[in-house]
Amino acid sequence: MTNTSKKQRVVVGMSGGVDSSVAAYLLKQQGFDVVGVFMKNWEDDDTDEYCSSRQDFLDAVSVADVLDIPIEVVNFSTEYKDRVFSNFLVEYQAGRTPNPDILCNAEIKFKAFLKHAIQLDADYIATGHYAQIRKTGKLFQLLKAEDGTKDQSYFLYRLNQAQLAKALFPIGHLYKREVRKIAEEIALANFAKKDSTGICFIGERPFRDFLNLYLPQQPGEIQTPDGKVIGQHIGLMYYTIGQRQGLGIGGTREGSDAPWFVSNKDMQRNVLIVVQGHDHPDLLHSTLRATNLTWISGNLPHCHWVYAAKTRYRQTDAPCTITKLTQHDCQVDFAQHQWAVTPGQSVVIYESKVCLGGGIIDDTTATQ
């Protein structure tokens, strides 16, 4: 298909939500030739009981009809299973807590989807992410969104220069309330639709029920750091660092009614380690090691410069320095202790509003 129009073509990933819907509207208002694509990334047990994809598709089609733009469904479920879900299972089986949304952005939305869009003769792809892109010379920078409460740059830190050069984030300069107001003003039926939460392929079902479909339970002991057995767990993969709920042990032990929190997993002994109190020293770390690094500019950051980092989404930026930096791993030292730093999650590095990149948290053992 050859695009003979003078208009630049943008293929928009339309999820059925208000954000991508308004993104498509704004692009059309700006004079782009807008084409919508609804991505289907999951097929296993895809029923209305757990998965909202059917309703989401109907919502996306409804919006496309109002905006008078074409829309198609593209099935990326095979790519998703190979590139995202397989990693998800491997990480959980190893006792880590991965973030599949980050890998989905890098491998599906900005790789498989981008490849498909180019076949549609697209000049750009666009999504409803709350983030911004700035071009400085030949360099593309990923910036935080204007709405700090909705900023999603944390989930986009693995994008590279080639991907950012082809990407647009039309709502990154807006606040969520402004996005909903625009949707209401142009009579989009989804203007008040609730934001999707959680991992897309799990839906609203209990997490343990889902994981049990793929990973067998391996019960073991729950112990305190000094080795006292205080309960039984059903499998280390079902727990994450900092977890308080669902441990099956009471709050009162040895005269203290402080709640228990997961502080570590001993994979070799199949033992879950728990401590009492939110601010227990075993839950606080000032150093972490990160691997599988990726830097948006393609260049390594400076060692010992003061940056800011997040070790989980919605966390306040924490001042830090990067040390022991190689192409493959680095050490991040924080000015203040960070709570429940979790292997498998991502540490994302910022310089003011600019997202530099980051890596996967490997451990919290200081090597100073």
C-alpha positions in Angstrom: 0.0 0.0 0.0 1.5 3.3 -1.0 0.6 6.5 0.8 0.1 9.1 -1.9 -1.5 11.7 0.4 0.6 14.6 1.6 -0.6 14.0 5.1 1.7 12.1 7.4 0.2 8.8 8.5 0.0 7.8 12.2 -1.1 4.4 13.3 -2.5 4.7 16.8 -2.7 1.8 19.2 -6.3 2.0 20.4 -7.0 0.0 23.6 -10.6 1.1 24.0 -9.6 3.4 26.9 -10.0 7.2 27.1 -6.3 8.0 26.8 -5.6 6.3 23.4 -9.0 7.5 22.1 -8.2 11.2 22.8 -4.7 10.6 21.4 -6.3 9.6 18.1 -8.6 12.6 18.2 -5.8 15.0 18.8 -3.7 13.6 16.0 -6.6 13.9 13.6 -7.1 17.5 14.7 -3.5 18.2 13.9 -4.0 17.1 10.4 -2.5 13.6 10.4 -3.9 10.6 8.4 -4.9 8.5 11.4 -5.4 4.8 11.4 -6.4 2.8 14.5 -5.1 -0.6 15.5 -6.5 -2.7 18.3 -3.8 -5.1 19.6 -4.9 -8.5 20.8 -2.0 -9.8 22.9 -3.6 -12.7 24.9 -5.8 -15.7 23.9 -5.5 -18.2 26.7 -8.7 -18.4 28.7 -9.8 -15.1 27.1 -13.3 -15.0 28.5 -15.5 -12.2 29.7 -15.1 -13.6 33.3 -11.5 -12.5 33.5 -10.6 -10.5 30.4 -12.2 -7.3 29.2 -10.7 -7.4 25.7 -14.0 -8.0 23.9 -15.6 -5.0 25.5 -12.4 -3.0 25.0 -12.5 -3.8 21.3 -16.1 -2.7 21.0 -15.2 0.6 22.8 -12.3 1.1 20.4 -14.5 0.5 17.4 -17.1 2.9 18.8 -14.5 5.7 19.1 -13.1 5.0 15.6 -16.6 5.4 14.3 -17.1 8.8 16.1 -13.7 10.0 14.9 -14.3 8.6 11.4 -11.0 6.8 11.2 -10.4 3.2 10.0 -9.5 0.6 12.7 -8.3 -3.0 12.4 -7.5 -5.8 14.9 -4.0 -7.2 14.9 -3.2 -10.4 16.8 0.2 -10.3 18.6 -0.6 -13.1 21.0 2.2 -15.4 19.7 4.8 -12.6 19.9 3.5 -11.7 23.4 3.8 -15.3 24.6 7.3 -15.8 23.2 8.8 -12.4 24.2 6.9 -11.3 27.3 4.9 -14.1 29.0 7.7 -16.7 28.8 10.0 -14.3 30.6 7.3 -13.6 33.2 7.2 -17.3 34.1 10.9 -17.8 34.1 11.4 -14.8 36.5 8.7 -15.9 38.9 10.0 -19.4 38.9 13.4 -18.0 39.9 11.8 -16.1 42.8 11.9 -12.7 41.2 9.0 -10.3 40.6 9.0 -9.1 37.0 7.2 -6.2 35.4 5.7 -7.6 32.2 4.2 -4.2 31.2 7.8 -2.8 30.7 8.7 -5.7 28.4 5.4 -5.5 26.6 6.2 -1.9 25.7 9.7 -2.7 24.4 8.8 -5.9 22.6 5.2 -5.6 21.5 4.0 -2.0 21.3 7.2 -0.4 20.1 8.6 -3.4 18.1 5.9 -5.8 16.8 3.3 -3.0 16.5 5.8 -0.6 15.0 6.8 -3.2 12.4 3.2 -3.7 11.5 2.6 0.1 11.3 5.5 0.5 8.9 3.9 -2.1 6.7 0.8 0.2 6.7 3.1 2.9 5.3 3.0 4.8 8.7 5.3 7.7 9.4 4.7 7.3 13.1 3.0 5.2 15.7 1.2 6.7 18.7 -0.1 5.5 22.0 -2.0 7.0 25.0 1.0 6.9 27.3 1.5 9.7 29.7 5.1 10.7 28.6 6.7 13.2 26.3 9.4 13.1 23.6 11.9 16.0 23.0 14.4 16.2 20.2 17.7 17.8 21.0 19.9 17.9 17.9 19.8 14.4 16.6 19.0 12.9 20.0 15.5 11.9 21.1 14.8 12.2 24.8 12.1 10.6 26.8 10.5 13.0 29.3 8.1 12.6 32.2 4.5 13.6 31.5 3.2 16.9 32.6 0.8 15.1 34.9 3.1 13.7 37.5 0.5 11.5 39.1 0.0 9.7 35.7 3.6 9.7 34.4 4.4 6.4 32.6 8.0 7.0 31.6 9.0 4.3 34.1 7.3 1.7 31.8 9.0 3.1 28.7 12.6 3.2 29.8 13.7 0.4 27.6 12.9 2.3 24.4 15.7 3.2 22.1 16.5 6.0 19.6 15.0 4.2 16.6 11.7 3.6 18.5 11.4 7.1 19.9 12.1 8.6 16.5 8.9 6.9 15.2 6.8 7.5 18.3 4.3 10.1 19.3 2.7 10.6 22.8 -0.2 13.1 22.0 -1.5 13.4 25.6 1.8 13.6 27.4 1.4 17.4 28.0 -2.1 17.0 29.4 -3.5 16.2 32.8 -5.9 13.2 33.1 -8.8 15.5 34.0 -8.2 17.4 30.7 -8.2 14.2 28.7 -11.5 13.1 30.1 -13.0 16.6 29.5 -11.9 16.4 25.9 -13.5 13.0 25.5 -16.7 14.2 27.0 -16.8 17.3 24.8 -16.5 15.3 21.6 -19.1 12.7 22.9 -16.9 9.7 23.3 -18.9 7.0 25.2 -15.8 6.0 27.1 -15.0 9.4 28.6 -15.6 8.2 32.1 -14.3 4.6 31.6 -12.3 3.3 34.5 -8.5 3.0 33.9 -7.3 -0.6 33.5 -5.1 -1.9 36.3 -2.9 -4.8 36.9 -1.4 -7.2 34.4 -3.3 -7.4 31.2 -3.4 -11.3 30.9 -4.4 -11.8 34.5 -7.4 -9.5 34.5 -9.5 -9.4 37.6 -8.8 -12.9 38.8 -6.7 -13.6 42.0 -3.0 -13.6 41.1 -2.3 -16.9 42.8 -5.1 -18.7 40.9 -3.6 -17.5 37.6 0.0 -18.4 38.5 -1.1 -21.8 39.7 -2.2 -22.6 36.1 1.4 -22.5 35.0 3.7 -23.1 37.9 3.2 -25.9 40.4 3.0 -25.1 44.1 6.1 -25.9 46.2 5.2 -25.5 49.9 7.9 -24.7 52.4 8.6 -23.0 55.7 8.2 -19.4 56.7 11.0 -18.4 59.0 12.3 -15.4 60.8 15.9 -14.2 60.0 17.2 -16.2 63.0 15.6 -19.4 61.7 12.5 -19.7 63.8 9.7 -21.4 61.9 6.4 -19.5 62.2 4.3 -20.8 59.4 4.1 -22.5 56.0 4.1 -20.9 52.5 2.6 -22.4 49.4 5.4 -21.6 47.0 8.0 -18.8 46.9 6.8 -17.5 43.5 3.5 -16.4 45.1 5.2 -13.8 47.3 7.1 -10.6 46.7 9.4 -8.5 48.9 7.5 -6.1 51.1 4.3 -8.2 50.9 2.1 -8.0 54.0 -1.2 -9.6 53.1 -1.8 -13.2 52.5 1.0 -14.6 54.6 -1.3 -16.7 56.8 0.5 -15.7 60.0 -0.9 -13.6 62.8 0.5 -10.2 63.7 1.3 -11.1 67.3 4.6 -12.8 68.1 6.7 -12.6 71.2 4.8 -9.7 72.7 4.7 -7.6 69.5 1.6 -7.0 67.4 3.5 -5.4 64.5 2.6 -6.9 61.1 4.8 -9.3 59.2 6.4 -8.5 55.9 8.3 -10.6 53.4 12.0 -9.6 53.5 13.7 -12.3 51.5 13.4 -15.6 49.7 15.9 -18.4 50.3 15.5 -20.3 47.0 18.0 -23.0 47.8 16.2 -24.0 51.0 12.7 -23.0 49.7 12.2 -20.8 52.8 10.3 -17.5 52.9 11.9 -15.0 55.3 9.7 -12.6 57.1 10.3 -9.7 59.6 8.0 -7.7 61.8 7.4 -4.0 61.3 7.3 -1.8 58.2 10.6 -0.2 58.9 12.6 -3.3 59.9 16.2 -2.9 58.8 16.0 -6.0 56.5 13.4 -4.1 54.4 15.6 -1.1 53.9 18.5 -0.9 51.4 20.7 1.9 50.3 22.5 -0.1 47.5 21.3 -2.3 44.6 22.9 -4.0 41.7 21.1 -3.8 38.3 21.7 -5.9 35.2 20.3 -6.0 31.6 20.9 -2.3 31.3 19.5 -0.1 28.6 20.1 3.6 28.0 17.8 5.6 25.8 20.5 7.8 24.3 22.7 4.8 23.6 25.4 6.3 25.8 26.3 5.3 29.4 25.5 7.8 32.1 28.2 9.4 34.2 29.5 7.6 37.2 29.2 9.4 40.6 26.9 12.1 39.2 23.8 12.7 41.3 20.7 11.4 39.5 17.3 10.3 40.7 15.8 6.8 40.5 12.6 4.9 41.0 12.7 1.2 42.1 9.0 0.9 41.6 6.2 2.8 39.8 4.6 5.7 41.7 7.7 5.9 43.9 9.0 9.4 44.7 12.3 10.1 42.9 15.2 9.2 45.2 18.6 10.9 44.8 21.3 8.4 43.9 24.7 7.9 42.2 25.7 5.2 39.7 28.9 3.3 40.4 30.7 0.2 39.1 29.2 0.8 35.7 29.8 -1.5 32.8 27.8 -2.2 29.6 26.0 -5.0 31.4 25.5 -4.0 35.0 25.9 -1.3 37.6 25.6 -0.4 41.2 23.1 2.2 42.3 23.8 3.9 45.7 21.0 5.9 47.3 21.3 8.9 49.6 18.6 7.4 51.8 17.4 3.9 52.4 14.8 2.5 50.0 12.0 0.3 51.2 11.4 -3.2 49.9 13.7 -3.1 46.9 12.6 -6.1 44.8 14.7 -8.3 42.5 13.1 -8.6 39.1 11.6 -5.1 39.2 13.2 -2.2 37.3 15.3 0.6 38.6 14.8 3.6 36.3 17.2 6.6 36.3 16.3 10.2 35.7 18.1 13.5 35.3 15.4 16.0 36.2 12.5 15.3 33.8 14.6 13.2 31.4 14.4 9.5 31.7 17.9 8.1 31.0 17.2 4.4 31.1 17.8 1.7 33.7 18.0 -2.0 34.3 16.6 -5.0 36.2 17.2 -5.1 39.9 19.4 -8.2 40.6 20.2 -7.9 44.3 20.5 -5.5 47.2 23.9 -6.6 48.4 26.3 -3.7 48.9 29.8 -4.1 47.3 31.3 -1.0 48.6 
